[in-house]
Amino acid sequence: MTAGSVNASLEAVVRLTVQGTRGQQEIEAVVDTGFSGYLTLPTPLIEALGLPPSGRGRAILADGGEVSFNVHEAEVMWHEPPRRVFVAVADTDPLVGMALLYGQELKVQVVDGGGICIKALP
């Protein structure tokens, strides 16, 4: 099970550990149900962790605009066992997307300080 909380900006925030070739780091990431990928990380963190490149990706934004971005691979400590995921480069706060949540149940108490519970479906 993964736990988190809703912050004062009403963002659902969880902590997870990301591992690359140069070590691992625990991060806070916002759960974004409008993002269909696994995870986004900023360039400096991708470089610090030594995440190997995996290609390019494309996305359609909410405003209809299209963007392309670099994709890297990482291992995420997300329940058991650790998972190999694709990481989209986005120079914003880290985001957890629906691909990482796939097969999970997400419960969010949508109030400042509310709890978040993510657990594997049976």
Buried (B, 14 or more C-beta within 10 A) or exposed (E): EBEBBBBEEEBBBBEBBBBBEEEBBEBBBBBBEEBEBBBBBBEEBBEBBEBEEEEEBEBEEEEEEEEEBBBBBBBBBBBEEBBEBBBBBBEEBBBBBBEBBEEBEBEBEEEEEBEBBBEEEE
